């Protein structure tokens, strides 16, 4: 059986596209902001924003505007779309949910080549940061 990343890469063109779609589905329709997604992925912001913009262009996600004057935070929300079923099917086919497992990121260019971080920890940190602001 292909892995989550293999399905994402071969079926969606990039493994991060499947991860972003799956993460948005896991939010249950609640509004979220960019930094939550970025923290959950463990990637740089530019890597996550391209798949997010693609979902907006497919009318799967709405970009919302802040009602707080001077706030630059961008909010998003999942829209109803039959295309979400393709994401759900791909995740089920992978057999393992990357949002429920520890993630290992290797970065050979840094002094800290091995970093292990739990998905739940990254999401909790992003939500805590949101509450502090």
N, CA, C and O atoms as a DFTB+ gen file, in Angstrom:
532 C
 N C O
     1  1       0.851      -1.184       0.000
     2  2       0.000       0.000       0.000
     3  2       0.894       1.243       0.000
     4  3       1.833       1.320       0.792
     5  1       0.622       2.206      -0.863
     6  2       1.422       3.438      -0.871
     7  2       1.237       4.229       0.422
     8  3       0.189       4.159       1.065
     9  1       2.257       4.972       0.785
    10  2       2.209       5.803       1.986
    11  2       1.420       7.080       1.715
    12  3       1.099       7.403       0.572
    13  1       1.120       7.787       2.781
    14  2       0.427       9.073       2.683
    15  2       1.194      10.011       1.755
    16  3       0.607      10.618       0.859
    17  1       2.512      10.133       1.968
    18  2       3.316      11.045       1.153
    19  2       3.365      10.611      -0.311
    20  3       3.338      11.453      -1.208
    21  1       3.437       9.301      -0.557
    22  2       3.456       8.809      -1.940
    23  2       2.130       9.107      -2.640
    24  3       2.116       9.527      -3.797
    25  1       1.027       8.893      -1.944
    26  2      -0.282       9.211      -2.534
    27  2      -0.376      10.704      -2.821
    28  3      -0.833      11.109      -3.890
    29  1       0.057      11.521      -1.861
    30  2       0.024      12.971      -2.064
    31  2       0.847      13.408      -3.256
    32  3       0.412      14.238      -4.055
    33  1       2.039      12.844      -3.373
    34  2       2.928      13.244      -4.465
    35  2       2.421      12.765      -5.818
    36  3       2.387      13.537      -6.776
    37  1       2.029      11.505      -5.904
    38  2       1.666      10.941      -7.202
    39  2       0.246      11.286      -7.640
    40  3      -0.004      11.450      -8.834
    41  1      -0.669      11.397      -6.715
    42  2      -2.058      11.675      -7.078
    43  2      -2.364      13.175      -7.108
    44  3      -3.156      13.639      -7.929
    45  1      -1.725      13.927      -6.200
    46  2      -2.013      15.360      -6.086
    47  2      -0.853      16.239      -6.571
    48  3      -0.950      17.465      -6.532
    49  1       0.245      15.617      -7.030
    50  2       1.368      16.375      -7.570
    51  2       2.417      16.775      -6.555
    52  3       3.583      16.951      -6.908
    53  1       2.026      16.920      -5.306
    54  2       2.938      17.240      -4.199
    55  2       2.322      16.655      -2.938
    56  3       1.110      16.734      -2.742
    57  1       3.153      16.070      -2.084
    58  2       2.597      15.473      -0.864
    59  2       1.973      16.523       0.036
    60  3       1.049      16.222       0.790
    61  1       2.470      17.756      -0.035
    62  2       1.945      18.806       0.830
    63  2       0.507      19.189       0.455
    64  3      -0.251      19.630       1.318
    65  1       0.129      19.031      -0.787
    66  2      -1.260      19.322      -1.184
    67  2      -2.228      18.422      -0.434
    68  3      -3.263      18.880       0.049
    69  1      -1.892      17.144      -0.337
    70  2      -2.761      16.223       0.393
    71  2      -2.747      16.552       1.877
    72  3      -3.794      16.521       2.523
    73  1      -1.581      16.866       2.430
    74  2      -1.505      17.206       3.854
    75  2      -2.363      18.429       4.166
    76  3      -3.128      18.416       5.130
    77  1      -2.244      19.480       3.365
    78  2      -3.012      20.713       3.606
    79  2      -4.507      20.432       3.533
    80  3      -5.265      20.876       4.395
    81  1      -4.934      19.699       2.514
    82  2      -6.348      19.359       2.400
    83  2      -6.833      18.528       3.576
    84  3      -7.914      18.768       4.114
    85  1      -6.039      17.563       3.966
    86  2      -6.404      16.706       5.102
    87  2      -6.474      17.519       6.400
    88  3      -7.388      17.332       7.204
    89  1      -5.513      18.413       6.599
    90  2      -5.515      19.229       7.819
    91  2      -6.765      20.108       7.862
    92  3      -7.400      20.238       8.909
    93  1      -7.114      20.710       6.728
    94  2      -8.312      21.559       6.686
    95  2      -9.556      20.727       6.992
    96  3     -10.417      21.167       7.755
    97  1      -9.661      19.541       6.413
    98  2     -10.798      18.666       6.720
    99  2     -10.854      18.338       8.214
   100  3     -11.937      18.256       8.795
   101  1      -9.708      18.154       8.820
   102  2      -9.663      17.789      10.243
   103  2     -10.135      18.917      11.156
   104  3     -10.397      18.684      12.336
   105  1     -10.247      20.122      10.633
   106  2     -10.678      21.263      11.437
   107  2     -12.198      21.312      11.614
   108  3     -12.708      22.129      12.380
   109  1     -12.912      20.447      10.912
   110  2     -14.360      20.342      11.089
   111  2     -15.144      21.582      10.685
   112  3     -16.215      21.839      11.236
   113  1     -14.631      22.355       9.734
   114  2     -15.349      23.528       9.254
   115  2     -15.105      24.802      10.048
   116  3     -15.640      25.856       9.705
   117  1     -14.294      24.719      11.117
   118  2     -14.028      25.936      11.895
   119  2     -13.080      26.861      11.130
   120  3     -12.324      26.422      10.264
   121  1     -13.138      28.142      11.466
   122  2     -12.213      29.095      10.865
   123  2     -10.811      28.834      11.405
   124  3     -10.638      28.442      12.559
   125  1      -9.822      29.057      10.556
   126  2      -8.426      28.879      10.968
   127  2      -7.600      29.984      10.332
   128  3      -8.036      30.634       9.381
   129  1      -6.406      30.190      10.866
   130  2      -5.543      31.198      10.272
   131  2      -4.264      30.542       9.764
   132  3      -3.942      29.414      10.140
   133  1      -3.546      31.253       8.914
   134  2      -2.368      30.716       8.229
   135  2      -1.375      30.060       9.177
   136  3      -0.891      28.960       8.911
   137  1      -1.078      30.723      10.263
   138  2      -0.028      30.223      11.146
   139  2      -0.386      28.876      11.770
   140  3       0.512      28.094      12.084
   141  1      -1.663      28.587      11.956
   142  2      -2.053      27.269      12.458
   143  2      -1.670      26.190      11.456
   144  3      -1.116      25.155      11.824
   145  1      -1.966      26.440      10.196
   146  2      -1.633      25.493       9.148
   147  2      -0.125      25.331       9.023
   148  3       0.378      24.214       8.910
   149  1       0.585      26.436       9.043
   150  2       2.041      26.400       8.919
   151  2       2.654      25.627      10.084
   152  3       3.546      24.803       9.882
   153  1       2.179      25.889      11.300
   154  2       2.691      25.179      12.472
   155  2       2.388      23.691      12.385
   156  3       3.225      22.864      12.747
   157  1       1.215      23.348      11.915
   158  2       0.834      21.937      11.819
   159  2       1.684      21.190      10.799
   160  3       1.986      20.010      10.975
   161  1       2.064      21.880       9.741
   162  2       2.822      21.219       8.673
   163  2       4.301      21.102       9.008
   164  3       4.982      20.200       8.520
   165  1       4.799      22.011       9.841
   166  2       6.227      22.020      10.122
   167  2       7.051      22.531       8.959
   168  3       8.260      22.301       8.906
   169  1       6.419      23.217       8.032
   170  2       7.096      23.734       6.839
   171  2       7.173      25.253       6.901
   172  3       6.564      25.889       7.762
   173  1       7.936      25.823       5.970
   174  2       7.988      27.271       5.854
   175  2       6.665      27.765       5.293
   176  3       5.957      27.031       4.603
   177  1       6.342      29.004       5.593
   178  2       5.034      29.545       5.213
   179  2       4.783      29.501       3.719
   180  3       3.666      29.204       3.294
   181  1       5.797      29.791       2.907
   182  2       5.571      29.816       1.464
   183  2       5.195      28.441       0.928
   184  3       4.459      28.345      -0.054
   185  1       5.686      27.379       1.555
   186  2       5.349      26.028       1.103
   187  2       3.873      25.723       1.321
   188  3       3.260      25.046       0.496
   189  1       3.293      26.204       2.408
   190  2       1.889      25.918       2.731
   191  2       0.925      26.844       2.007
   192  3      -0.207      26.459       1.716
   193  1       1.358      28.037       1.720
   194  2       0.430      29.015       1.144
   195  2       0.053      28.707      -0.295
   196  3      -1.060      29.018      -0.718
   197  1       0.956      28.103      -1.054
   198  2       0.621      27.771      -2.434
   199  2      -0.519      26.752      -2.490
   200  3      -1.492      26.998      -3.202
   201  1      -0.454      25.614      -1.773
   202  2      -1.599      24.696      -1.797
   203  2      -2.876      25.336      -1.256
   204  3      -3.970      25.026      -1.728
   205  1      -2.746      26.221      -0.275
   206  2      -3.919      26.906       0.263
   207  2      -4.552      27.801      -0.804
   208  3      -5.773      27.816      -0.957
   209  1      -3.731      28.541      -1.534
   210  2      -4.246      29.384      -2.630
   211  2      -4.892      28.533      -3.726
   212  3      -5.881      28.941      -4.334
   213  1      -4.327      27.351      -3.972
   214  2      -4.918      26.464      -4.979
   215  2      -6.312      26.000      -4.535
   216  3      -7.222      25.903      -5.358
   217  1      -6.481      25.715      -3.249
   218  2      -7.792      25.315      -2.735
   219  2      -8.791      26.465      -2.807
   220  3      -9.982      26.245      -3.026
   221  1      -8.306      27.686      -2.623
   222  2      -9.167      28.860      -2.774
   223  2      -9.620      28.976      -4.229
   224  3     -10.793      29.236      -4.493
   225  1      -8.699      28.786      -5.170
   226  2      -9.064      28.898      -6.591
   227  2     -10.020      27.791      -7.031
   228  3     -10.775      27.970      -7.986
   229  1      -9.993      26.651      -6.341
   230  2     -10.935      25.563      -6.631
   231  2     -12.253      25.734      -5.881
   232  3     -13.132      24.874      -5.950
   233  1     -12.384      26.853      -5.165
   234  2     -13.574      27.167      -4.367
   235  2     -13.844      26.126      -3.290
   236  3     -14.993      25.810      -2.979
   237  1     -12.746      25.593      -2.722
   238  2     -12.850      24.633      -1.618
   239  2     -12.640      25.325      -0.273
   240  3     -13.029      24.804       0.772
   241  1     -12.015      26.514      -0.313
   242  2     -11.701      27.289       0.889
   243  2     -12.026      28.749       0.607
   244  3     -11.791      29.247      -0.494
   245  1     -12.568      29.427       1.613
   246  2     -12.805      30.873       1.536
   247  2     -11.736      31.601       2.334
   248  3     -11.355      31.160       3.419
   249  1     -11.257      32.708       1.801
   250  2     -10.381      33.607       2.557
   251  2     -11.281      34.647       3.195
   252  3     -12.018      35.355       2.509
   253  1     -11.216      34.732       4.507
   254  2     -12.061      35.658       5.253
   255  2     -11.258      36.888       5.626
   256  3     -10.030      36.833       5.700
   257  1     -11.933      37.982       5.858
   258  2     -11.250      39.220       6.236
   259  2     -11.472      39.482       7.714
   260  3     -12.560      39.262       8.247
   261  1     -10.431      39.951       8.357
   262  2     -10.498      40.238       9.786
   263  2     -11.434      41.405      10.047
   264  3     -11.465      42.378       9.293
   265  1     -12.190      41.293      11.119
   266  2     -13.076      42.382      11.526
   267  2     -12.410      43.288      12.558
   268  3     -13.016      44.240      13.049
   269  1     -11.155      42.978      12.878
   270  2     -10.411      43.772      13.847
   271  2      -9.527      44.751      13.085
   272  3      -8.621      44.331      12.365
   273  1      -9.779      46.061      13.232
   274  2      -8.972      47.040      12.510
   275  2      -7.491      46.885      12.842
   276  3      -7.110      46.740      14.004
   277  1      -6.673      46.917      11.806
   278  2      -5.225      46.829      11.984
   279  2      -4.696      45.414      12.117
   280  3      -3.480      45.220      12.151
   281  1      -5.559      44.430      12.192
   282  2      -5.089      43.059      12.319
   283  2      -4.745      42.517      10.933
   284  3      -5.547      42.606      10.003
   285  1      -3.553      41.960      10.812
   286  2      -3.099      41.461       9.524
   287  2      -3.337      39.964       9.361
   288  3      -3.111      39.417       8.282
   289  1      -3.780      39.313      10.395
   290  2      -3.973      37.865      10.346
   291  2      -5.025      37.511       9.293
   292  3      -6.100      38.109       9.242
   293  1      -4.691      36.526       8.455
   294  2      -5.637      36.070       7.437
   295  2      -6.339      34.815       7.939
   296  3      -5.706      33.864       8.398
   297  1      -7.637      34.840       7.840
   298  2      -8.468      33.727       8.276
   299  2      -9.029      33.007       7.067
   300  3      -9.252      33.607       6.015
   301  1      -9.256      31.708       7.231
   302  2      -9.777      30.870       6.157
   303  2     -10.841      29.939       6.727
   304  3     -10.906      29.704       7.934
   305  1     -11.674      29.414       5.827
   306  2     -12.681      28.445       6.245
   307  2     -12.995      27.519       5.074
   308  3     -13.096      27.947       3.924
   309  1     -13.143      26.259       5.397
   310  2     -13.505      25.254       4.406
   311  2     -14.895      25.536       3.846
   312  3     -15.809      25.894       4.589
   313  1     -15.050      25.372       2.538
   314  2     -16.362      25.497       1.890
   315  2     -16.874      24.101       1.559
   316  3     -16.103      23.144       1.483
   317  1     -18.164      24.001       1.365
   318  2     -18.733      22.744       0.883
   319  2     -18.299      22.539      -0.556
   320  3     -18.449      23.430      -1.392
   321  1     -17.763      21.370      -0.840
   322  2     -17.354      21.038      -2.199
   323  2     -17.264      19.524      -2.317
   324  3     -16.766      18.862      -1.407
   325  1     -17.732      18.976      -3.411
   326  2     -17.592      17.527      -3.600
   327  2     -16.139      17.096      -3.745
   328  3     -15.831      15.915      -3.589
   329  1     -15.242      18.031      -4.039
   330  2     -13.822      17.695      -4.190
   331  2     -13.184      17.246      -2.875
   332  3     -12.166      16.555      -2.892
   333  1     -13.766      17.628      -1.742
   334  2     -13.213      17.207      -0.449
   335  2     -13.246      15.683      -0.305
   336  3     -12.419      15.104       0.398
   337  1     -14.189      15.050      -0.963
   338  2     -14.267      13.588      -0.873
   339  2     -13.014      12.932      -1.448
   340  3     -12.590      11.880      -0.968
   341  1     -12.415      13.546      -2.477
   342  2     -11.182      12.982      -3.044
   343  2     -10.049      13.021      -2.024
   344  3      -9.226      12.106      -1.971
   345  1     -10.006      14.066      -1.224
   346  2      -8.994      14.160      -0.163
   347  2      -9.253      13.082       0.886
   348  3      -8.332      12.379       1.301
   349  1     -10.501      12.955       1.310
   350  2     -10.849      11.964       2.334
   351  2     -10.550      10.545       1.856
   352  3     -10.054       9.725       2.629
   353  1     -10.844      10.251       0.601
   354  2     -10.570       8.916       0.054
   355  2      -9.067       8.649       0.035
   356  3      -8.627       7.560       0.404
   357  1      -8.281       9.631      -0.391
   358  2      -6.827       9.452      -0.444
   359  2      -6.252       9.210       0.953
   360  3      -5.358       8.381       1.120
   361  1      -6.756       9.921       1.942
   362  2      -6.281       9.735       3.322
   363  2      -6.629       8.334       3.813
   364  3      -5.795       7.656       4.415
   365  1      -7.861       7.902       3.555
   366  2      -8.265       6.546       3.968
   367  2      -7.426       5.490       3.271
   368  3      -7.072       4.484       3.886
   369  1      -7.100       5.696       2.007
   370  2      -6.308       4.727       1.249
   371  2      -4.896       4.588       1.820
   372  3      -4.293       3.518       1.741
   373  1      -4.371       5.672       2.393
   374  2      -3.025       5.623       2.975
   375  2      -2.992       4.741       4.214
   376  3      -1.945       4.187       4.547
   377  1      -4.111       4.604       4.894
   378  2      -4.176       3.722       6.058
   379  2      -3.662       4.319       7.350
   380  3      -4.057       3.873       8.427
   381  1      -2.801       5.305       7.276
   382  2      -2.273       5.955       8.480
   383  2      -2.536       7.443       8.390
   384  3      -2.372       8.063       7.339
   385  1      -2.946       8.000       9.511
   386  2      -3.265       9.427       9.571
   387  2      -2.046      10.187      10.087
   388  3      -1.684      10.034      11.254
   389  1      -1.403      11.003       9.247
   390  2      -0.203      11.724       9.696
   391  2      -0.497      12.752      10.783
   392  3       0.423      13.192      11.473
   393  1      -1.748      13.138      10.948
   394  2      -2.080      14.100      11.997
   395  2      -2.087      13.449      13.375
   396  3      -2.067      14.147      14.388
   397  1      -2.114      12.131      13.424
   398  2      -2.172      11.420      14.703
   399  2      -0.872      10.729      15.051
   400  3      -0.799      10.027      16.059
   401  1       0.159      10.913      14.239
   402  2       1.434      10.257      14.471
   403  2       2.539      11.286      14.618
   404  3       2.461      12.369      14.039
   405  1       3.577      10.955      15.396
   406  2       4.730      11.864      15.472
   407  2       5.337      12.041      14.088
   408  3       5.344      11.121      13.270
   409  1       5.831      13.206      13.852
   410  2       6.420      13.518      12.543
   411  2       7.921      13.643      12.693
   412  3       8.396      14.264      13.643
   413  1       8.674      13.066      11.774
   414  2      10.128      13.179      11.770
   415  2      10.506      13.989      10.543
   416  3      10.207      13.600       9.414
   417  1      11.157      15.105      10.768
   418  2      11.633      15.950       9.682
   419  2      13.154      15.902       9.663
   420  3      13.794      16.129      10.690
   421  1      13.728      15.615       8.525
   422  2      15.181      15.627       8.384
   423  2      15.581      16.846       7.586
   424  3      15.039      17.101       6.510
   425  1      16.523      17.595       8.107
   426  2      17.012      18.772       7.412
   427  2      18.532      18.694       7.444
   428  3      19.158      19.091       8.426
   429  1      19.119      18.187       6.379
   430  2      20.557      17.956       6.356
   431  2      21.358      19.245       6.332
   432  3      22.555      19.218       6.618
   433  1      20.738      20.381       5.997
   434  2      21.475      21.632       5.898
   435  2      21.612      22.345       7.238
   436  3      22.326      23.344       7.329
   437  1      20.946      21.856       8.277
   438  2      21.036      22.542       9.560
   439  2      21.829      21.714      10.555
   440  3      22.042      20.517      10.362
   441  1      22.262      22.369      11.617
   442  2      23.002      21.667      12.660
   443  2      22.112      20.659      13.371
   444  3      22.581      19.604      13.800
   445  1      20.849      20.976      13.495
   446  2      19.881      20.034      14.071
   447  2      19.277      19.232      12.936
   448  3      18.213      19.582      12.425
   449  1      19.939      18.170      12.539
   450  2      19.489      17.396      11.389
   451  2      18.253      16.562      11.698
   452  3      17.513      16.197      10.785
   453  1      18.021      16.260      12.952
   454  2      16.872      15.428      13.282
   455  2      15.985      16.154      14.272
   456  3      16.439      16.569      15.338
   457  1      14.713      16.308      13.914
   458  2      13.759      16.971      14.796
   459  2      12.491      16.134      14.808
   460  3      11.906      15.859      13.761
   461  1      12.068      15.728      16.007
   462  2      10.846      14.954      16.128
   463  2       9.828      15.823      16.859
   464  3      10.078      16.300      17.965
   465  1       8.680      16.019      16.222
   466  2       7.645      16.847      16.842
   467  2       6.290      16.228      16.591
   468  3       6.009      15.767      15.484
   469  1       5.473      16.214      17.578
   470  2       4.126      15.676      17.461
   471  2       3.216      16.692      16.786
   472  3       3.317      17.892      17.041
   473  1       2.339      16.213      15.933
   474  2       1.366      17.081      15.272
   475  2       0.513      17.805      16.304
   476  3       0.253      19.001      16.170
   477  1       0.083      17.095      17.317
   478  2      -0.768      17.713      18.332
   479  2      -0.037      18.833      19.050
   480  3      -0.643      19.852      19.378
   481  1       1.240      18.665      19.297
   482  2       2.027      19.693      19.978
   483  2       2.100      20.953      19.133
   484  3       1.947      22.056      19.657
   485  1       2.332      20.806      17.824
   486  2       2.407      21.975      16.951
   487  2       1.075      22.716      16.908
   488  3       1.046      23.946      16.948
   489  1      -0.016      21.978      16.826
   490  2      -1.332      22.611      16.781
   491  2      -1.633      23.308      18.105
   492  3      -2.154      24.424      18.110
   493  1      -1.312      22.663      19.227
   494  2      -1.546      23.275      20.536
   495  2      -0.750      24.565      20.682
   496  3      -1.260      25.549      21.218
   497  1       0.480      24.570      20.217
   498  2       1.305      25.783      20.289
   499  2       0.689      26.910      19.464
   500  3       0.650      28.058      19.906
   501  1       0.213      26.581      18.271
   502  2      -0.394      27.609      17.413
   503  2      -1.652      28.170      18.052
   504  3      -1.885      29.378      18.013
   505  1      -2.461      27.305      18.636
   506  2      -3.689      27.778      19.285
   507  2      -3.371      28.608      20.524
   508  3      -4.050      29.598      20.796
   509  1      -2.347      28.213      21.277
   510  2      -1.950      28.982      22.467
   511  2      -1.461      30.373      22.043
   512  3      -1.776      31.372      22.689
   513  1      -0.704      30.424      20.971
   514  2      -0.216      31.717      20.470
   515  2      -1.379      32.587      20.022
   516  3      -1.358      33.802      20.217
   517  1      -2.390      31.974      19.426
   518  2      -3.571      32.717      18.987
   519  2      -4.308      33.301      20.167
   520  3      -4.770      34.440      20.104
   521  1      -4.429      32.537      21.256
   522  2      -5.143      33.017      22.449
   523  2      -4.393      34.169      23.126
   524  3      -5.019      35.043      23.727
   525  1      -3.079      34.178      23.036
   526  2      -2.282      35.227      23.683
   527  2      -2.412      36.566      22.993
   528  3      -2.144      37.603      23.600
   529  1      -2.813      36.564      21.746
   530  2      -2.891      37.825      20.978
   531  2      -4.210      38.480      21.117
   532  3      -4.437      39.542      20.538
